[in-house]
Each structure stands twice: as structure tokens, then as C-alpha cells.
Amino acid sequence: MKGMFTLDAAVIDPSITMPQFFIILVFVLLIGSLVSLGILRFFQANKKSGTTFIGLSAVSAAVFIFVVNLF
């Protein structure tokens, strides 16, 4: 069991700065909440708003990829 709970450089990347961390955090929370709201609306048989939320999450993911590539 020795070494079972160790972290190495592959797990935590020290090259990520604090602003990058917060941008990633905000976008992950935004995309995750939009996807979950979209799925919830689909289960509630409200297809128009469900599709809107899923579409907004796709747009947010595209903006996230664009912003991350700027760094």
C-alpha cells in the first residue's frame, strides 16, 4: 500500500496560473450546469428549452476552447 496515495507532476500541473484555473473552473461549471438543465428540461418534456440549453452548452464549449487556445 506504500505509494497508493501519492501525487505526481502528471496529476497537478504547476504551469497553470491562477487566472487560467479560474477560467477553467467557471467554464466547467457553466457547461455542466447548462447540460444538466437541458437534460432536465428534456425529461420534463419541454423540448424547446432543453434544446436551447444544450445548444448554449455547445456554444460555451466552443468559446471555452477558443479562450484556452489564447493562453
mmCIF file of the N, C-alpha and C atoms, coordinates in Angstrom:
data_MODEL
# 
_entry.id   MODEL 
# 
loop_
_atom_site.group_PDB 
_atom_site.id 
_atom_site.type_symbol 
_atom_site.label_atom_id 
_atom_site.label_alt_id 
_atom_site.label_comp_id 
_atom_site.label_asym_id 
_atom_site.label_entity_id 
_atom_site.label_seq_id 
_atom_site.pdbx_PDB_ins_code 
_atom_site.Cartn_x 
_atom_site.Cartn_y 
_atom_site.Cartn_z 
_atom_site.occupancy 
_atom_site.B_iso_or_equiv 
_atom_site.pdbx_formal_charge 
_atom_site.auth_seq_id 
_atom_site.auth_comp_id 
_atom_site.auth_asym_id 
_atom_site.auth_atom_id 
_atom_site.pdbx_PDB_model_num 
ATOM 1   N N  . MET A 1 1  ? 0.810   -1.200 0.000   1.00 0.00 ? 1  MET A N  1 
ATOM 2   C CA . MET A 1 1  ? 0.000   0.000  0.000   1.00 0.00 ? 1  MET A CA 1 
ATOM 3   C C  . MET A 1 1  ? 0.850   1.259  0.000   1.00 0.00 ? 1  MET A C  1 
ATOM 4   N N  . LYS A 1 2  ? 2.148   1.089  0.043   1.00 0.00 ? 2  LYS A N  1 
ATOM 5   C CA . LYS A 1 2  ? 3.005   2.260  0.005   1.00 0.00 ? 2  LYS A CA 1 
ATOM 6   C C  . LYS A 1 2  ? 2.930   2.913  -1.379  1.00 0.00 ? 2  LYS A C  1 
ATOM 7   N N  . GLY A 1 3  ? 2.757   4.219  -1.401  1.00 0.00 ? 3  GLY A N  1 
ATOM 8   C CA . GLY A 1 3  ? 2.663   4.942  -2.654  1.00 0.00 ? 3  GLY A CA 1 
ATOM 9   C C  . GLY A 1 3  ? 1.270   4.964  -3.250  1.00 0.00 ? 3  GLY A C  1 
ATOM 10  N N  . MET A 1 4  ? 0.295   4.459  -2.534  1.00 0.00 ? 4  MET A N  1 
ATOM 11  C CA . MET A 1 4  ? -1.054  4.413  -3.072  1.00 0.00 ? 4  MET A CA 1 
ATOM 12  C C  . MET A 1 4  ? -1.691  5.802  -3.137  1.00 0.00 ? 4  MET A C  1 
ATOM 13  N N  . PHE A 1 5  ? -1.337  6.681  -2.247  1.00 0.00 ? 5  PHE A N  1 
ATOM 14  C CA . PHE A 1 5  ? -1.944  8.000  -2.165  1.00 0.00 ? 5  PHE A CA 1 
ATOM 15  C C  . PHE A 1 5  ? -0.955  9.116  -2.476  1.00 0.00 ? 5  PHE A C  1 
ATOM 16  N N  . THR A 1 6  ? -0.114  8.910  -3.453  1.00 0.00 ? 6  THR A N  1 
ATOM 17  C CA . THR A 1 6  ? 0.848   9.937  -3.811  1.00 0.00 ? 6  THR A CA 1 
ATOM 18  C C  . THR A 1 6  ? 0.383   10.679 -5.064  1.00 0.00 ? 6  THR A C  1 
ATOM 19  N N  . LEU A 1 7  ? 0.772   11.919 -5.156  1.00 0.00 ? 7  LEU A N  1 
ATOM 20  C CA . LEU A 1 7  ? 0.502   12.726 -6.337  1.00 0.00 ? 7  LEU A CA 1 
ATOM 21  C C  . LEU A 1 7  ? 1.814   13.044 -7.022  1.00 0.00 ? 7  LEU A C  1 
ATOM 22  N N  . ASP A 1 8  ? 1.792   13.008 -8.329  1.00 0.00 ? 8  ASP A N  1 
ATOM 23  C CA . ASP A 1 8  ? 3.000   13.381 -9.056  1.00 0.00 ? 8  ASP A CA 1 
ATOM 24  C C  . ASP A 1 8  ? 2.681   14.528 -10.014 1.00 0.00 ? 8  ASP A C  1 
ATOM 25  N N  . ALA A 1 9  ? 3.659   14.920 -10.795 1.00 0.00 ? 9  ALA A N  1 
ATOM 26  C CA . ALA A 1 9  ? 3.503   16.083 -11.674 1.00 0.00 ? 9  ALA A CA 1 
ATOM 27  C C  . ALA A 1 9  ? 2.492   15.840 -12.782 1.00 0.00 ? 9  ALA A C  1 
ATOM 28  N N  . ALA A 1 10 ? 2.175   14.600 -13.094 1.00 0.00 ? 10 ALA A N  1 
ATOM 29  C CA . ALA A 1 10 ? 1.195   14.317 -14.135 1.00 0.00 ? 10 ALA A CA 1 
ATOM 30  C C  . ALA A 1 10 ? -0.221  14.644 -13.671 1.00 0.00 ? 10 ALA A C  1 
ATOM 31  N N  . VAL A 1 11 ? -0.446  14.643 -12.381 1.00 0.00 ? 11 VAL A N  1 
ATOM 32  C CA . VAL A 1 11 ? -1.778  14.901 -11.843 1.00 0.00 ? 11 VAL A CA 1 
ATOM 33  C C  . VAL A 1 11 ? -1.997  16.396 -11.648 1.00 0.00 ? 11 VAL A C  1 
ATOM 34  N N  . ILE A 1 12 ? -1.045  17.073 -11.057 1.00 0.00 ? 12 ILE A N  1 
ATOM 35  C CA . ILE A 1 12 ? -1.156  18.505 -10.804 1.00 0.00 ? 12 ILE A CA 1 
ATOM 36  C C  . ILE A 1 12 ? -0.123  19.223 -11.658 1.00 0.00 ? 12 ILE A C  1 
ATOM 37  N N  . ASP A 1 13 ? -0.585  20.050 -12.577 1.00 0.00 ? 13 ASP A N  1 
ATOM 38  C CA . ASP A 1 13 ? 0.319   20.757 -13.481 1.00 0.00 ? 13 ASP A CA 1 
ATOM 39  C C  . ASP A 1 13 ? 0.674   22.105 -12.876 1.00 0.00 ? 13 ASP A C  1 
ATOM 40  N N  . PRO A 1 14 ? 1.916   22.321 -12.483 1.00 0.00 ? 14 PRO A N  1 
ATOM 41  C CA . PRO A 1 14 ? 2.279   23.597 -11.846 1.00 0.00 ? 14 PRO A CA 1 
ATOM 42  C C  . PRO A 1 14 ? 2.338   24.772 -12.824 1.00 0.00 ? 14 PRO A C  1 
ATOM 43  N N  . SER A 1 15 ? 2.228   24.511 -14.128 1.00 0.00 ? 15 SER A N  1 
ATOM 44  C CA . SER A 1 15 ? 2.311   25.602 -15.087 1.00 0.00 ? 15 SER A CA 1 
ATOM 45  C C  . SER A 1 15 ? 0.984   26.341 -15.266 1.00 0.00 ? 15 SER A C  1 
ATOM 46  N N  . ILE A 1 16 ? -0.092  25.861 -14.657 1.00 0.00 ? 16 ILE A N  1 
ATOM 47  C CA . ILE A 1 16 ? -1.385  26.545 -14.745 1.00 0.00 ? 16 ILE A CA 1 
ATOM 48  C C  . ILE A 1 16 ? -1.391  27.696 -13.747 1.00 0.00 ? 16 ILE A C  1 
ATOM 49  N N  . THR A 1 17 ? -1.636  28.891 -14.252 1.00 0.00 ? 17 THR A N  1 
ATOM 50  C CA . THR A 1 17 ? -1.671  30.067 -13.385 1.00 0.00 ? 17 THR A CA 1 
ATOM 51  C C  . THR A 1 17 ? -3.043  30.200 -12.746 1.00 0.00 ? 17 THR A C  1 
ATOM 52  N N  . MET A 1 18 ? -3.153  31.102 -11.795 1.00 0.00 ? 18 MET A N  1 
ATOM 53  C CA . MET A 1 18 ? -4.410  31.287 -11.088 1.00 0.00 ? 18 MET A CA 1 
ATOM 54  C C  . MET A 1 18 ? -5.531  31.800 -11.996 1.00 0.00 ? 18 MET A C  1 
ATOM 55  N N  . PRO A 1 19 ? -5.286  32.768 -12.901 1.00 0.00 ? 19 PRO A N  1 
ATOM 56  C CA . PRO A 1 19 ? -6.369  33.174 -13.808 1.00 0.00 ? 19 PRO A CA 1 
ATOM 57  C C  . PRO A 1 19 ? -6.822  32.046 -14.738 1.00 0.00 ? 19 PRO A C  1 
ATOM 58  N N  . GLN A 1 20 ? -5.883  31.226 -15.208 1.00 0.00 ? 20 GLN A N  1 
ATOM 59  C CA . GLN A 1 20 ? -6.268  30.085 -16.035 1.00 0.00 ? 20 GLN A CA 1 
ATOM 60  C C  . GLN A 1 20 ? -7.125  29.110 -15.247 1.00 0.00 ? 20 GLN A C  1 
ATOM 61  N N  . PHE A 1 21 ? -6.767  28.880 -13.994 1.00 0.00 ? 21 PHE A N  1 
ATOM 62  C CA . PHE A 1 21 ? -7.536  27.975 -13.151 1.00 0.00 ? 21 PHE A CA 1 
ATOM 63  C C  . PHE A 1 21 ? -8.965  28.478 -12.983 1.00 0.00 ? 21 PHE A C  1 
ATOM 64  N N  . PHE A 1 22 ? -9.134  29.774 -12.726 1.00 0.00 ? 22 PHE A N  1 
ATOM 65  C CA . PHE A 1 22 ? -10.478 30.311 -12.529 1.00 0.00 ? 22 PHE A CA 1 
ATOM 66  C C  . PHE A 1 22 ? -11.286 30.313 -13.819 1.00 0.00 ? 22 PHE A C  1 
ATOM 67  N N  . ILE A 1 23 ? -10.649 30.556 -14.958 1.00 0.00 ? 23 ILE A N  1 
ATOM 68  C CA . ILE A 1 23 ? -11.360 30.494 -16.237 1.00 0.00 ? 23 ILE A CA 1 
ATOM 69  C C  . ILE A 1 23 ? -11.839 29.072 -16.503 1.00 0.00 ? 23 ILE A C  1 
ATOM 70  N N  . ILE A 1 24 ? -10.978 28.101 -16.266 1.00 0.00 ? 24 ILE A N  1 
ATOM 71  C CA . ILE A 1 24 ? -11.362 26.698 -16.446 1.00 0.00 ? 24 ILE A CA 1 
ATOM 72  C C  . ILE A 1 24 ? -12.488 26.330 -15.497 1.00 0.00 ? 24 ILE A C  1 
ATOM 73  N N  . LEU A 1 25 ? -12.392 26.765 -14.256 1.00 0.00 ? 25 LEU A N  1 
ATOM 74  C CA . LEU A 1 25 ? -13.413 26.468 -13.260 1.00 0.00 ? 25 LEU A CA 1 
ATOM 75  C C  . LEU A 1 25 ? -14.766 27.041 -13.668 1.00 0.00 ? 25 LEU A C  1 
ATOM 76  N N  . VAL A 1 26 ? -14.782 28.293 -14.080 1.00 0.00 ? 26 VAL A N  1 
ATOM 77  C CA . VAL A 1 26 ? -16.042 28.936 -14.457 1.00 0.00 ? 26 VAL A CA 1 
ATOM 78  C C  . VAL A 1 26 ? -16.662 28.249 -15.668 1.00 0.00 ? 26 VAL A C  1 
ATOM 79  N N  . PHE A 1 27 ? -15.861 27.946 -16.676 1.00 0.00 ? 27 PHE A N  1 
ATOM 80  C CA . PHE A 1 27 ? -16.413 27.317 -17.864 1.00 0.00 ? 27 PHE A CA 1 
ATOM 81  C C  . PHE A 1 27 ? -16.889 25.898 -17.594 1.00 0.00 ? 27 PHE A C  1 
ATOM 82  N N  . VAL A 1 28 ? -16.189 25.139 -16.774 1.00 0.00 ? 28 VAL A N  1 
ATOM 83  C CA . VAL A 1 28 ? -16.642 23.784 -16.442 1.00 0.00 ? 28 VAL A CA 1 
ATOM 84  C C  . VAL A 1 28 ? -17.968 23.842 -15.691 1.00 0.00 ? 28 VAL A C  1 
ATOM 85  N N  . LEU A 1 29 ? -18.085 24.766 -14.742 1.00 0.00 ? 29 LEU A N  1 
ATOM 86  C CA . LEU A 1 29 ? -19.351 24.911 -14.024 1.00 0.00 ? 29 LEU A CA 1 
ATOM 87  C C  . LEU A 1 29 ? -20.477 25.376 -14.949 1.00 0.00 ? 29 LEU A C  1 
ATOM 88  N N  . LEU A 1 30 ? -20.184 26.297 -15.859 1.00 0.00 ? 30 LEU A N  1 
ATOM 89  C CA . LEU A 1 30 ? -21.185 26.796 -16.790 1.00 0.00 ? 30 LEU A CA 1 
ATOM 90  C C  . LEU A 1 30 ? -21.659 25.704 -17.737 1.00 0.00 ? 30 LEU A C  1 
ATOM 91  N N  . ILE A 1 31 ? -20.722 25.006 -18.348 1.00 0.00 ? 31 ILE A N  1 
ATOM 92  C CA . ILE A 1 31 ? -21.077 23.963 -19.314 1.00 0.00 ? 31 ILE A CA 1 
ATOM 93  C C  . ILE A 1 31 ? -21.819 22.826 -18.628 1.00 0.00 ? 31 ILE A C  1 
ATOM 94  N N  . GLY A 1 32 ? -21.343 22.422 -17.461 1.00 0.00 ? 32 GLY A N  1 
ATOM 95  C CA . GLY A 1 32 ? -22.012 21.339 -16.732 1.00 0.00 ? 32 GLY A CA 1 
ATOM 96  C C  . GLY A 1 32 ? -23.422 21.696 -16.310 1.00 0.00 ? 32 GLY A C  1 
ATOM 97  N N  . SER A 1 33 ? -23.624 22.917 -15.846 1.00 0.00 ? 33 SER A N  1 
ATOM 98  C CA . SER A 1 33 ? -24.964 23.305 -15.419 1.00 0.00 ? 33 SER A CA 1 
ATOM 99  C C  . SER A 1 33 ? -25.906 23.439 -16.609 1.00 0.00 ? 33 SER A C  1 
ATOM 100 N N  . LEU A 1 34 ? -25.416 23.943 -17.732 1.00 0.00 ? 34 LEU A N  1 
ATOM 101 C CA . LEU A 1 34 ? -26.279 24.052 -18.915 1.00 0.00 ? 34 LEU A CA 1 
ATOM 102 C C  . LEU A 1 34 ? -26.671 22.679 -19.453 1.00 0.00 ? 34 LEU A C  1 
ATOM 103 N N  . VAL A 1 35 ? -25.738 21.739 -19.466 1.00 0.00 ? 35 VAL A N  1 
ATOM 104 C CA . VAL A 1 35 ? -26.059 20.386 -19.919 1.00 0.00 ? 35 VAL A CA 1 
ATOM 105 C C  . VAL A 1 35 ? -27.074 19.740 -18.985 1.00 0.00 ? 35 VAL A C  1 
ATOM 106 N N  . SER A 1 36 ? -26.872 19.883 -17.672 1.00 0.00 ? 36 SER A N  1 
ATOM 107 C CA . SER A 1 36 ? -27.807 19.255 -16.737 1.00 0.00 ? 36 SER A CA 1 
ATOM 108 C C  . SER A 1 36 ? -29.191 19.897 -16.807 1.00 0.00 ? 36 SER A C  1 
ATOM 109 N N  . LEU A 1 37 ? -29.246 21.216 -16.999 1.00 0.00 ? 37 LEU A N  1 
ATOM 110 C CA . LEU A 1 37 ? -30.549 21.864 -17.174 1.00 0.00 ? 37 LEU A CA 1 
ATOM 111 C C  . LEU A 1 37 ? -31.224 21.417 -18.468 1.00 0.00 ? 37 LEU A C  1 
ATOM 112 N N  . GLY A 1 38 ? -30.450 21.246 -19.525 1.00 0.00 ? 38 GLY A N  1 
ATOM 113 C CA . GLY A 1 38 ? -31.013 20.760 -20.781 1.00 0.00 ? 38 GLY A CA 1 
ATOM 114 C C  . GLY A 1 38 ? -31.580 19.363 -20.653 1.00 0.00 ? 38 GLY A C  1 
ATOM 115 N N  . ILE A 1 39 ? -30.854 18.483 -19.979 1.00 0.00 ? 39 ILE A N  1 
ATOM 116 C CA . ILE A 1 39 ? -31.351 17.117 -19.771 1.00 0.00 ? 39 ILE A CA 1 
ATOM 117 C C  . ILE A 1 39 ? -32.601 17.137 -18.899 1.00 0.00 ? 39 ILE A C  1 
ATOM 118 N N  . LEU A 1 40 ? -32.608 17.982 -17.878 1.00 0.00 ? 40 LEU A N  1 
ATOM 119 C CA . LEU A 1 40 ? -33.781 18.102 -17.021 1.00 0.00 ? 40 LEU A CA 1 
ATOM 120 C C  . LEU A 1 40 ? -34.995 18.563 -17.809 1.00 0.00 ? 40 LEU A C  1 
ATOM 121 N N  . ARG A 1 41 ? -34.815 19.547 -18.673 1.00 0.00 ? 41 ARG A N  1 
ATOM 122 C CA . ARG A 1 41 ? -35.934 20.041 -19.492 1.00 0.00 ? 41 ARG A CA 1 
ATOM 123 C C  . ARG A 1 41 ? -36.424 18.966 -20.460 1.00 0.00 ? 41 ARG A C  1 
ATOM 124 N N  . PHE A 1 42 ? -35.506 18.150 -20.991 1.00 0.00 ? 42 PHE A N  1 
ATOM 125 C CA . PHE A 1 42 ? -35.946 17.057 -21.860 1.00 0.00 ? 42 PHE A CA 1 
ATOM 126 C C  . PHE A 1 42 ? -36.801 16.054 -21.085 1.00 0.00 ? 42 PHE A C  1 
ATOM 127 N N  . PHE A 1 43 ? -36.424 15.750 -19.859 1.00 0.00 ? 43 PHE A N  1 
ATOM 128 C CA . PHE A 1 43 ? -37.218 14.832 -19.051 1.00 0.00 ? 43 PHE A CA 1 
ATOM 129 C C  . PHE A 1 43 ? -38.558 15.437 -18.657 1.00 0.00 ? 43 PHE A C  1 
ATOM 130 N N  . GLN A 1 44 ? -38.637 16.757 -18.600 1.00 0.00 ? 44 GLN A N  1 
ATOM 131 C CA . GLN A 1 44 ? -39.896 17.424 -18.299 1.00 0.00 ? 44 GLN A CA 1 
ATOM 132 C C  . GLN A 1 44 ? -40.739 17.638 -19.552 1.00 0.00 ? 44 GLN A C  1 
ATOM 133 N N  . ALA A 1 45 ? -40.312 17.081 -20.670 1.00 0.00 ? 45 ALA A N  1 
ATOM 134 C CA . ALA A 1 45 ? -40.998 17.158 -21.957 1.00 0.00 ? 45 ALA A CA 1 
ATOM 135 C C  . ALA A 1 45 ? -41.077 18.589 -22.473 1.00 0.00 ? 45 ALA A C  1 
ATOM 136 N N  . ASN A 1 46 ? -40.115 19.399 -22.139 1.00 0.00 ? 46 ASN A N  1 
ATOM 137 C CA . ASN A 1 46 ? -40.032 20.759 -22.654 1.00 0.00 ? 46 ASN A CA 1 
ATOM 138 C C  . ASN A 1 46 ? -38.851 20.794 -23.620 1.00 0.00 ? 46 ASN A C  1 
ATOM 139 N N  . LYS A 1 47 ? -39.110 20.357 -24.858 1.00 0.00 ? 47 LYS A N  1 
ATOM 140 C CA . LYS A 1 47 ? -38.035 20.132 -25.813 1.00 0.00 ? 47 LYS A CA 1 
ATOM 141 C C  . LYS A 1 47 ? -37.389 21.425 -26.307 1.00 0.00 ? 47 LYS A C  1 
ATOM 142 N N  . LYS A 1 48 ? -38.161 22.505 -26.399 1.00 0.00 ? 48 LYS A N  1 
ATOM 143 C CA . LYS A 1 48 ? -37.590 23.746 -26.913 1.00 0.00 ? 48 LYS A CA 1 
ATOM 144 C C  . LYS A 1 48 ? -36.535 24.314 -25.965 1.00 0.00 ? 48 LYS A C  1 
ATOM 145 N N  . SER A 1 49 ? -36.850 24.412 -24.689 1.00 0.00 ? 49 SER A N  1 
ATOM 146 C CA . SER A 1 49 ? -35.856 24.950 -23.751 1.00 0.00 ? 49 SER A CA 1 
ATOM 147 C C  . SER A 1 49 ? -34.724 23.956 -23.512 1.00 0.00 ? 49 SER A C  1 
ATOM 148 N N  . GLY A 1 50 ? -35.008 22.653 -23.590 1.00 0.00 ? 50 GLY A N  1 
ATOM 149 C CA . GLY A 1 50 ? -33.945 21.659 -23.469 1.00 0.00 ? 50 GLY A CA 1 
ATOM 150 C C  . GLY A 1 50 ? -32.939 21.774 -24.590 1.00 0.00 ? 50 GLY A C  1 
ATOM 151 N N  . THR A 1 51 ? -33.457 21.952 -25.813 1.00 0.00 ? 51 THR A N  1 
ATOM 152 C CA . THR A 1 51 ? -32.573 22.135 -26.961 1.00 0.00 ? 51 THR A CA 1 
ATOM 153 C C  . THR A 1 51 ? -31.789 23.437 -26.840 1.00 0.00 ? 51 THR A C  1 
ATOM 154 N N  . THR A 1 52 ? -32.429 24.470 -26.310 1.00 0.00 ? 52 THR A N  1 
ATOM 155 C CA . THR A 1 52 ? -31.746 25.747 -26.115 1.00 0.00 ? 52 THR A CA 1 
ATOM 156 C C  . THR A 1 52 ? -30.593 25.612 -25.137 1.00 0.00 ? 52 THR A C  1 
ATOM 157 N N  . PHE A 1 53 ? -30.831 24.927 -24.014 1.00 0.00 ? 53 PHE A N  1 
ATOM 158 C CA . PHE A 1 53 ? -29.770 24.746 -23.022 1.00 0.00 ? 53 PHE A CA 1 
ATOM 159 C C  . PHE A 1 53 ? -28.624 23.895 -23.563 1.00 0.00 ? 53 PHE A C  1 
ATOM 160 N N  . ILE A 1 54 ? -28.937 22.839 -24.294 1.00 0.00 ? 54 ILE A N  1 
ATOM 161 C CA . ILE A 1 54 ? -27.887 22.001 -24.876 1.00 0.00 ? 54 ILE A CA 1 
ATOM 162 C C  . ILE A 1 54 ? -27.106 22.802 -25.918 1.00 0.00 ? 54 ILE A C  1 
ATOM 163 N N  . GLY A 1 55 ? -27.809 23.608 -26.717 1.00 0.00 ? 55 GLY A N  1 
ATOM 164 C CA . GLY A 1 55 ? -27.130 24.461 -27.693 1.00 0.00 ? 55 GLY A CA 1 
ATOM 165 C C  . GLY A 1 55 ? -26.231 25.492 -27.034 1.00 0.00 ? 55 GLY A C  1 
ATOM 166 N N  . LEU A 1 56 ? -26.725 26.089 -25.941 1.00 0.00 ? 56 LEU A N  1 
ATOM 167 C CA . LEU A 1 56 ? -25.902 27.060 -25.213 1.00 0.00 ? 56 LEU A CA 1 
ATOM 168 C C  . LEU A 1 56 ? -24.672 26.408 -24.607 1.00 0.00 ? 56 LEU A C  1 
ATOM 169 N N  . SER A 1 57 ? -24.803 25.164 -24.167 1.00 0.00 ? 57 SER A N  1 
ATOM 170 C CA . SER A 1 57 ? -23.631 24.473 -23.625 1.00 0.00 ? 57 SER A CA 1 
ATOM 171 C C  . SER A 1 57 ? -22.612 24.187 -24.737 1.00 0.00 ? 57 SER A C  1 
ATOM 172 N N  . ALA A 1 58 ? -23.088 23.886 -25.948 1.00 0.00 ? 58 ALA A N  1 
ATOM 173 C CA . ALA A 1 58 ? -22.170 23.668 -27.067 1.00 0.00 ? 58 ALA A CA 1 
ATOM 174 C C  . ALA A 1 58 ? -21.456 24.973 -27.440 1.00 0.00 ? 58 ALA A C  1 
ATOM 175 N N  . VAL A 1 59 ? -22.199 26.080 -27.432 1.00 0.00 ? 59 VAL A N  1 
ATOM 176 C CA . VAL A 1 59 ? -21.584 27.382 -27.708 1.00 0.00 ? 59 VAL A CA 1 
ATOM 177 C C  . VAL A 1 59 ? -20.573 27.728 -26.619 1.00 0.00 ? 59 VAL A C  1 
ATOM 178 N N  . SER A 1 60 ? -20.911 27.447 -25.363 1.00 0.00 ? 60 SER A N  1 
ATOM 179 C CA . SER A 1 60 ? -19.989 27.716 -24.257 1.00 0.00 ? 60 SER A CA 1 
ATOM 180 C C  . SER A 1 60 ? -18.731 26.864 -24.379 1.00 0.00 ? 60 SER A C  1 
ATOM 181 N N  . ALA A 1 61 ? -18.880 25.620 -24.815 1.00 0.00 ? 61 ALA A N  1 
ATOM 182 C CA . ALA A 1 61 ? -17.714 24.760 -25.003 1.00 0.00 ? 61 ALA A CA 1 
ATOM 183 C C  . ALA A 1 61 ? -16.820 25.298 -26.115 1.00 0.00 ? 61 ALA A C  1 
ATOM 184 N N  . ALA A 1 62 ? -17.427 25.808 -27.193 1.00 0.00 ? 62 ALA A N  1 
ATOM 185 C CA . ALA A 1 62 ? -16.634 26.382 -28.276 1.00 0.00 ? 62 ALA A CA 1 
ATOM 186 C C  . ALA A 1 62 ? -15.902 27.641 -27.814 1.00 0.00 ? 62 ALA A C  1 
ATOM 187 N N  . VAL A 1 63 ? -16.569 28.479 -27.039 1.00 0.00 ? 63 VAL A N  1 
ATOM 188 C CA . VAL A 1 63 ? -15.926 29.684 -26.502 1.00 0.00 ? 63 VAL A CA 1 
ATOM 189 C C  . VAL A 1 63 ? -14.811 29.296 -25.536 1.00 0.00 ? 63 VAL A C  1 
ATOM 190 N N  . PHE A 1 64 ? -15.039 28.258 -24.746 1.00 0.00 ? 64 PHE A N  1 
ATOM 191 C CA . PHE A 1 64 ? -14.022 27.772 -23.816 1.00 0.00 ? 64 PHE A CA 1 
ATOM 192 C C  . PHE A 1 64 ? -12.770 27.323 -24.570 1.00 0.00 ? 64 PHE A C  1 
ATOM 193 N N  . ILE A 1 65 ? -12.959 26.571 -25.653 1.00 0.00 ? 65 ILE A N  1 
ATOM 194 C CA . ILE A 1 65 ? -11.812 26.104 -26.441 1.00 0.00 ? 65 ILE A CA 1 
ATOM 195 C C  . ILE A 1 65 ? -11.076 27.307 -27.043 1.00 0.00 ? 65 ILE A C  1 
ATOM 196 N N  . PHE A 1 66 ? -11.824 28.292 -27.523 1.00 0.00 ? 66 PHE A N  1 
ATOM 197 C CA . PHE A 1 66 ? -11.195 29.495 -28.074 1.00 0.00 ? 66 PHE A CA 1 
ATOM 198 C C  . PHE A 1 66 ? -10.390 30.239 -27.022 1.00 0.00 ? 66 PHE A C  1 
ATOM 199 N N  . VAL A 1 67 ? -10.966 30.406 -25.834 1.00 0.00 ? 67 VAL A N  1 
ATOM 200 C CA . VAL A 1 67 ? -10.291 31.148 -24.754 1.00 0.00 ? 67 VAL A CA 1 
ATOM 201 C C  . VAL A 1 67 ? -9.053  30.403 -24.267 1.00 0.00 ? 67 VAL A C  1 
ATOM 202 N N  . VAL A 1 68 ? -9.142  29.091 -24.143 1.00 0.00 ? 68 VAL A N  1 
ATOM 203 C CA . VAL A 1 68 ? -7.997  28.311 -23.683 1.00 0.00 ? 68 VAL A CA 1 
ATOM 204 C C  . VAL A 1 68 ? -6.861  28.361 -24.703 1.00 0.00 ? 68 VAL A C  1 
ATOM 205 N N  . ASN A 1 69 ? -7.213  28.392 -25.986 1.00 0.00 ? 69 ASN A N  1 
ATOM 206 C CA . ASN A 1 69 ? -6.162  28.481 -27.007 1.00 0.00 ? 69 ASN A CA 1 
ATOM 207 C C  . ASN A 1 69 ? -5.466  29.831 -27.018 1.00 0.00 ? 69 ASN A C  1 
ATOM 208 N N  . LEU A 1 70 ? -6.059  30.854 -26.416 1.00 0.00 ? 70 LEU A N  1 
ATOM 209 C CA . LEU A 1 70 ? -5.416  32.157 -26.319 1.00 0.00 ? 70 LEU A CA 1 
ATOM 210 C C  . LEU A 1 70 ? -4.245  32.128 -25.345 1.00 0.00 ? 70 LEU A C  1 
ATOM 211 N N  . PHE A 1 71 ? -4.303  31.244 -24.361 1.00 0.00 ? 71 PHE A N  1 
ATOM 212 C CA . PHE A 1 71 ? -3.202  31.133 -23.401 1.00 0.00 ? 71 PHE A CA 1 
ATOM 213 C C  . PHE A 1 71 ? -2.112  30.346 -24.049 1.00 0.00 ? 71 PHE A C  1 
# 
